[in-house]
Amino acid sequence: MLTKDSKNRFSHLSLWVGVAGVGVGIVAGLLAGIQPLLLGLAFVAVGAVVYFFASFEQAALGLLLMRSSLDMFSAQQLPAAFALGVDALTLLYVTVLLLTSQTVRTDGFWWFFFGWVVLQGLWVILLPLGALGLDASLLSDSIREWVRLFSLLMVYLLVMQLKDRVPPEKVIHMLFFSLVLPITMGLMQAFLPSLIPSFLSGGGGDAGSMPSEGVSRITGTFAIANTFATYLLVFMGLAWWRLGQSKQRLPWFLLLGLIAFFYVGTKSLFALIMLAVFVVVLIAPRLSVVNLIGGVVLFALVVGLFASSEFGQERLGSIGQTPLLNPDIDVWRAILLSQGDNNSFNWRLAQWHLELTRWRQYPIFGYGLGLSVEAAGNGFLPHNDYIRALVEGGVVGLTTFLGFFAAQVVHLVRLLRNAPRGTGQRELCLVLLAIILAISAGMITENIWSHTTLFFYWWIIFAVAGWDWNERPTEDSPALADPRFSSGRASQQSQPKL
């Protein structure tokens, strides 16, 4: 029998569904008159929304798994359409929760993330006001970058709505299925490249990437190999985590080896540095003979495979022709040599010098969000995310960028200390800490901040790591009427349905 509150919620929901129905009818009539195909797409969208509300857990997890397979359709703008669709579904779902007086699950860090994204909108506002280094003609590019950041925030919010409905371990385990298509494509690229359609083949650069070296590299379902490498690092960490948690270690050991194979196949030199940082951070808190041997073996395996190819040997040998290992080459000579020596590190030095020269003209607020390519004027990203933040946001923007990553490290350390020793949550937090520090190191020489898929899965795992892993969904948990936004244990009211 319905309570008074339940009847009120039901009547409110019925009212909004009625209003939505009238709106859908009007829109459907307009679309039918303009373009029948649009009407068909609209019905598909309505069906997707109905399924999303009817089977929220399954639909949300399915959406999360899809993202790793979309980058190969970047030319068709599919990743952007997917992001907007996730944003719309998340906002609609949260709105219905609020209208039906149900709890919207958040945590403290989500609100910090929300404030940071809002702060980034300052540069979108300043651009048309003429307060930055570029003018309002590039406003659409700046808005696009802000929407990208907002979409990552929505991913975090969507995952939080699964709290107390799906066990945290299950969410993490499900993410491994996102490897299926990238690994399959990677195998085809490695052994059967002739079977891959030209529009799906990787290896091409993206806007802002450095000049192509003309070398075949495994890209999986990603536009470039470097984005595949950072995505694989996250799942290498998760496989390592499962290896330590599972009683049946052989399958996870084999998966870890398979991921390491493709990690090497990306032929990304910066990925070796990231792996070194990852291993050091992972084994440092619990330095033992077993952990040390495991970390050394993993790193040696990757480096050995990398150096076994002629291209890998050339990449490693090229370091000797940079200021890093050659005392006879200073920075200025390296910049001059970059014009003809095809050395990626020397090219980066030249690009950094160019970007910093531009930054000095607008040092406080920079040129605008997502506009470092336009600021450089040569069509390339800085290949250093700290310089990118400095050029796009000035000293203020770099400060907020560093603060954002520092806050993530602090949050993970706090979770690590609060989690009981030997638990899966504690070990996962340690893995995430190793990953974020490895990412921070990789940002020195790569455009990791533009690797959207990496951060898509990063925020999923980051959100789950903050759940209470000792709690499980129950059928008759007491409802929490207030507050409607909750950072504690959420109510187990039935989910909204349309």
C-alpha positions in Angstrom: 0.0 0.0 0.0 1.4 3.4 -1.0 2.3 5.9 1.7 1.4 9.5 1.5 4.9 10.5 0.5 4.9 7.7 -2.2 1.6 9.0 -3.6 3.0 12.5 -3.8 6.1 11.4 -5.5 4.0 9.3 -7.9 1.7 12.2 -8.7 4.7 14.6 -9.3 6.3 12.1 -11.6 3.1 11.5 -13.5 2.8 15.3 -14.0 6.3 15.6 -15.4 5.9 12.5 -17.6 2.7 14.1 -19.0 4.5 17.3 -19.7 7.3 15.4 -21.3 4.8 13.5 -23.4 3.3 16.7 -24.8 6.8 18.0 -25.6 7.8 14.8 -27.3 4.6 14.9 -29.4 5.3 18.4 -30.5 8.9 17.7 -31.4 7.9 14.5 -33.2 5.4 16.4 -35.4 8.1 19.0 -36.3 10.7 16.4 -37.1 8.2 14.4 -39.3 7.6 17.5 -41.3 11.3 18.5 -41.6 13.1 15.1 -42.0 11.6 11.7 -41.5 15.1 10.3 -40.7 15.3 12.6 -37.7 12.0 11.3 -36.5 13.5 7.8 -36.6 16.5 8.9 -34.6 14.3 10.6 -32.1 12.4 7.4 -31.5 15.7 5.5 -31.0 16.7 8.1 -28.5 13.4 7.8 -26.6 13.9 4.0 -26.5 17.4 4.4 -25.1 16.1 6.8 -22.4 13.3 4.3 -21.4 15.8 1.5 -21.2 18.2 3.7 -19.2 15.6 4.3 -16.6 14.1 0.8 -16.6 17.5 -1.0 -16.2 19.7 1.7 -14.8 22.5 -0.5 -13.5 22.9 -2.5 -16.7 22.5 0.5 -19.0 25.0 2.6 -17.0 27.6 -0.1 -17.0 27.1 -0.7 -20.7 27.7 2.9 -21.4 30.9 2.9 -19.4 32.3 -0.1 -21.3 31.6 1.4 -24.7 33.9 4.4 -24.5 37.1 2.5 -25.2 35.8 1.5 -28.7 34.8 4.9 -30.0 38.0 6.8 -30.7 38.5 5.0 -34.0 35.3 6.8 -35.2 36.7 10.3 -34.2 36.4 11.5 -37.8 32.7 10.8 -37.6 32.4 12.7 -34.3 31.1 9.7 -32.5 33.0 10.2 -29.3 31.7 13.8 -29.0 28.1 12.6 -29.6 28.6 9.8 -27.0 29.8 12.3 -24.5 26.9 14.6 -25.0 24.5 11.7 -24.8 26.0 10.6 -21.5 25.8 14.2 -20.2 22.1 14.4 -21.2 21.2 11.0 -19.6 23.0 11.8 -16.4 21.4 15.2 -16.0 18.0 13.8 -16.8 18.4 10.9 -14.4 19.6 13.3 -11.6 16.7 15.7 -12.3 14.1 12.9 -12.0 15.7 11.8 -8.7 15.3 15.3 -7.4 11.8 15.7 -8.7 10.8 12.5 -7.0 12.5 13.4 -3.7 15.1 10.7 -4.0 18.8 10.9 -3.0 21.4 12.0 -5.5 24.7 10.3 -4.5 27.8 12.4 -4.4 31.0 12.6 -2.3 33.2 15.4 -1.2 35.6 15.2 -4.0 32.8 15.4 -6.6 31.9 18.8 -5.3 35.5 19.9 -5.4 35.7 18.6 -9.1 32.4 20.5 -9.8 33.9 23.8 -8.4 37.1 23.3 -10.4 35.1 22.8 -13.7 33.0 25.9 -12.9 36.3 27.8 -12.4 37.6 26.7 -15.8 34.6 28.4 -17.3 36.2 31.7 -16.3 38.5 31.5 -19.3 35.5 30.9 -21.6 34.0 34.1 -20.3 37.2 36.1 -20.5 37.8 35.1 -24.1 35.0 37.1 -25.8 35.7 40.0 -23.4 39.1 40.4 -24.9 41.0 39.7 -21.7 43.1 36.9 -23.1 45.7 36.5 -25.8 43.2 35.4 -28.5 39.9 36.8 -29.7 36.2 35.6 -29.7 36.5 33.9 -33.1 37.9 30.9 -31.2 35.2 30.8 -28.6 33.7 27.5 -30.0 37.0 25.7 -29.5 37.2 27.0 -25.9 33.6 25.9 -25.2 34.3 22.5 -26.7 37.2 22.0 -24.2 35.1 23.1 -21.3 32.3 20.7 -22.3 34.9 17.9 -22.4 35.8 18.6 -18.8 32.2 18.9 -17.9 31.5 15.5 -19.5 34.2 13.9 -17.2 32.4 15.4 -14.2 29.2 13.8 -15.4 30.9 10.4 -15.7 31.9 10.8 -12.0 28.3 11.7 -11.1 26.8 8.8 -13.1 29.1 6.3 -11.4 28.2 7.6 -8.0 24.5 6.7 -8.7 25.6 3.1 -8.8 26.8 3.3 -5.2 24.9 0.8 -2.9 23.3 -0.7 -6.0 26.3 -2.5 -7.5 29.2 -3.9 -5.4 32.4 -1.9 -6.1 34.4 -5.0 -7.0 31.8 -5.8 -9.7 32.1 -2.3 -11.2 35.9 -2.7 -11.5 35.7 -6.2 -12.8 33.2 -5.1 -15.5 35.6 -2.5 -16.8 37.9 -5.3 -18.0 35.4 -6.0 -20.7 36.3 -2.6 -22.2 39.6 -4.2 -23.2 38.0 -6.7 -25.6 37.6 -4.6 -28.7 40.9 -2.6 -28.3 42.8 -5.8 -27.8 41.1 -7.5 -30.7 41.9 -4.5 -33.0 45.5 -4.5 -31.6 45.9 -8.2 -32.5 44.7 -7.5 -36.0 47.1 -4.6 -36.4 50.0 -6.7 -35.1 49.3 -9.9 -37.2 46.6 -9.2 -39.7 46.8 -5.5 -40.7 45.4 -6.2 -44.2 42.1 -7.1 -42.8 41.5 -3.7 -41.1 39.4 -1.2 -43.1 41.4 1.9 -43.9 39.0 4.2 -41.9 39.5 2.1 -38.8 43.3 1.8 -39.0 45.3 3.6 -36.4 48.7 5.2 -36.6 47.5 8.5 -37.8 48.1 11.6 -35.8 45.5 13.9 -34.4 45.3 17.7 -34.4 48.1 19.0 -32.4 50.3 15.8 -32.5 53.9 16.0 -33.5 54.9 15.1 -37.1 54.5 11.5 -38.0 57.6 9.3 -38.0 56.2 6.9 -40.5 56.5 3.9 -38.2 53.8 1.3 -37.8 52.6 1.3 -34.2 49.7 -0.6 -32.5 46.9 1.8 -31.7 44.0 -0.6 -30.9 40.8 1.3 -31.3 42.5 4.7 -30.6 43.4 7.5 -33.0 47.1 7.4 -32.0 49.4 5.0 -30.2 50.1 7.3 -27.2 46.5 7.4 -26.1 46.3 3.6 -26.3 49.4 3.4 -24.1 47.9 5.5 -21.3 44.7 3.6 -21.4 46.6 0.3 -21.1 48.6 1.7 -18.1 45.3 2.0 -16.2 44.3 -1.6 -16.9 47.8 -2.8 -16.3 47.4 -1.3 -12.8 44.0 -3.0 -12.4 45.3 -6.4 -13.6 48.2 -6.0 -11.0 45.6 -5.3 -8.4 43.5 -8.3 -9.3 46.7 -10.5 -9.4 47.3 -9.6 -5.7 43.6 -10.2 -4.7 42.7 -13.3 -6.6 43.4 -16.9 -5.5 43.6 -18.0 -9.1 46.5 -15.8 -10.3 47.3 -17.5 -13.6 44.5 -15.8 -15.7 45.4 -12.4 -14.3 49.1 -13.0 -14.8 48.4 -13.9 -18.5 46.2 -10.8 -18.9 49.0 -8.6 -17.4 51.4 -10.1 -19.9 49.1 -9.5 -22.8 48.6 -5.9 -21.7 52.3 -5.5 -21.4 52.7 -6.8 -25.0 50.4 -4.1 -26.4 51.9 -1.5 -24.1 55.3 -2.2 -25.8 53.6 -2.3 -29.2 52.5 1.3 -28.9 56.3 2.1 -29.2 55.8 5.1 -26.9 59.1 6.1 -25.2 57.3 8.2 -22.6 55.3 5.1 -21.6 58.5 3.5 -20.3 59.1 6.4 -18.0 55.5 6.2 -16.8 55.8 2.5 -16.2 59.0 3.1 -14.1 57.3 5.6 -11.9 54.3 3.3 -11.6 56.4 0.4 -10.4 58.5 2.4 -8.0 55.4 3.9 -6.3 53.7 0.6 -6.2 56.4 -1.4 -4.5 57.9 1.4 -2.3 55.4 1.2 0.6 55.8 -2.5 1.0 59.4 -3.1 -0.2 60.1 -6.8 0.0 62.0 -9.3 -2.0 58.8 -10.6 -3.7 57.5 -7.2 -4.6 60.9 -6.0 -5.7 61.4 -9.0 -8.0 57.9 -8.7 -9.4 58.3 -5.0 -10.1 61.7 -5.4 -11.7 60.5 -8.4 -13.8 57.5 -6.4 -15.1 59.7 -3.4 -16.0 62.4 -5.5 -17.5 59.9 -7.4 -19.6 58.5 -4.2 -21.1 61.9 -2.6 -21.7 63.3 -5.9 -23.1 60.4 -6.2 -25.6 60.7 -2.5 -26.5 64.4 -2.9 -27.2 64.0 -6.1 -29.1 62.7 -4.2 -32.2 64.8 -2.1 -34.5 62.5 0.9 -33.9 62.8 0.5 -30.1 66.5 0.4 -30.3 66.5 3.6 -32.4 64.2 5.4 -29.9 66.4 4.4 -27.0 69.5 5.4 -28.9 68.0 8.8 -29.8 68.1 9.8 -26.1 71.9 9.9 -26.5 71.6 12.7 -29.0 69.7 15.0 -26.5 70.8 17.2 -23.6 69.6 14.4 -21.3 72.6 12.1 -21.9 74.9 14.1 -24.1 76.9 16.9 -22.3 78.0 18.2 -25.7 74.5 19.1 -26.7 72.9 22.0 -24.8 69.3 23.1 -25.0 69.9 25.7 -27.7 71.8 23.3 -29.9 69.1 20.7 -29.5 66.5 23.2 -30.6 68.6 23.9 -33.7 69.2 20.2 -34.4 65.4 19.5 -34.1 64.9 21.0 -37.5 66.5 18.1 -39.2 67.5 15.3 -36.9 64.0 13.7 -36.5 64.7 13.4 -32.7 61.3 13.6 -30.9 62.8 15.0 -27.7 64.7 17.8 -29.4 61.6 18.6 -31.3 59.8 18.9 -28.0 62.4 21.3 -26.7 61.8 23.5 -29.7 58.1 23.3 -29.2 58.3 24.2 -25.5 60.5 27.2 -26.3 58.0 28.4 -28.9 55.1 28.0 -26.5 56.9 29.7 -23.6 57.8 32.6 -25.9 54.1 33.0 -26.7 53.1 32.7 -23.0 55.4 35.6 -21.9 53.1 38.0 -23.9 50.1 37.1 -21.8 51.5 35.6 -18.5 48.6 36.0 -16.1 45.5 34.5 -17.8 47.1 33.1 -21.0 45.4 32.6 -24.3 42.2 30.7 -23.5 41.0 27.2 -22.5 42.0 24.6 -25.2 43.8 27.1 -27.4 47.5 26.2 -27.0 47.6 25.0 -30.6 46.4 28.3 -31.8 48.7 30.2 -29.5 51.7 28.3 -30.9 50.7 29.1 -34.4 52.3 26.0 -35.9 49.4 23.5 -35.5 50.9 21.4 -32.7 50.2 20.9 -29.0 53.0 21.7 -26.5 53.7 18.0 -25.7 54.0 19.1 -22.1 50.7 19.5 -20.2 52.2 21.9 -17.6 53.3 24.2 -20.4 49.9 23.8 -22.0 48.2 24.8 -18.8 50.5 27.8 -18.5 49.9 28.9 -22.1 46.2 28.4 -22.0 45.5 29.7 -18.5 48.6 31.7 -17.6 50.0 31.5 -14.1 46.4 31.4 -12.7 45.5 28.5 -14.9 48.7 26.5 -14.1 48.0 27.0 -10.4 44.5 25.6 -10.7 45.8 22.7 -12.8 48.5 21.7 -10.3 46.1 22.2 -7.4 43.6 19.8 -9.1 46.1 17.0 -9.4 47.5 17.6 -6.0 43.9 17.3 -4.6 43.6 13.9 -6.3 46.8 12.7 -4.7 45.7 14.0 -1.3 42.3 12.3 -1.6 43.8 9.0 -2.5 46.3 9.2 0.3 43.4 9.8 2.7 41.5 6.9 1.4 44.6 4.7 1.6 45.1 5.6 5.3 41.4 5.0 6.2 41.0 1.7 4.4 41.8 -1.4 6.5 45.1 -3.1 5.8 45.0 -6.0 3.3 41.7 -5.0 1.9 41.0 -4.7 -1.8 40.0 -1.0 -1.4 43.4 -0.2 0.2 45.3 -2.0 -2.5 43.2 -0.3 -5.2 44.0 3.1 -3.8 47.7 2.3 -3.8 47.4 1.3 -7.5 45.5 4.5 -8.3 48.2 6.6 -6.5 50.9 4.9 -8.6 48.9 5.6 -11.8 48.2 9.3 -11.0 51.9 9.9 -10.2 52.9 8.1 -13.4 50.5 10.3 -15.4 51.9 13.4 -13.7 55.4 12.3 -14.9 54.2 11.5 -18.4 52.7 14.9 -18.7 56.2 16.4 -18.9 56.7 15.1 -22.4 53.2 14.2 -23.7 49.7 15.6 -24.3 48.1 13.3 -21.7 45.6 15.9 -20.7 43.9 15.4 -24.1 43.6 11.7 -23.6 39.9 11.7 -22.9 39.4 7.9 -22.8 42.1 7.6 -20.1 40.4 10.1 -17.9 37.0 8.6 -18.6 38.0 5.4 -17.0 40.2 7.1 -14.4 37.2 8.9 -13.0 35.1 5.7 -12.9 37.7 3.9 -10.8 38.5 7.0 -8.8 34.8 7.4 -7.8 34.4 3.7 -6.9 37.6 3.8 -4.8 35.8 6.2 -2.4 32.8 4.0 -1.8 32.3 2.1 1.5 33.5 -1.3 0.4 32.1 -3.0 3.5 28.5 -2.2 2.5 26.3 -4.2 0.0 23.0 -3.4 -1.6 20.0 -4.6 0.4 16.3 -4.7 -0.4 14.9 -3.0 2.7 17.5 -0.4 3.7 15.8 2.6 5.5 15.1 5.6 3.3 16.9 8.9 4.0 14.5 11.7 3.3 17.0 14.5 3.7 19.4 15.7 2.4 18.6 15.1 -1.2 22.2 15.3 -2.1 24.0 12.8 0.1 27.7 12.0 0.5 27.0 9.3 3.1 25.1 6.1 2.8 22.3 6.7 0.2 18.7 5.5 0.5 17.6 2.4 -1.2 14.4 3.8 -2.6 13.3 2.3 -5.9 14.9 3.9 -8.8 12.8 6.3 -10.9 11.1 4.9 -14.0 9.6 6.7 -16.9 
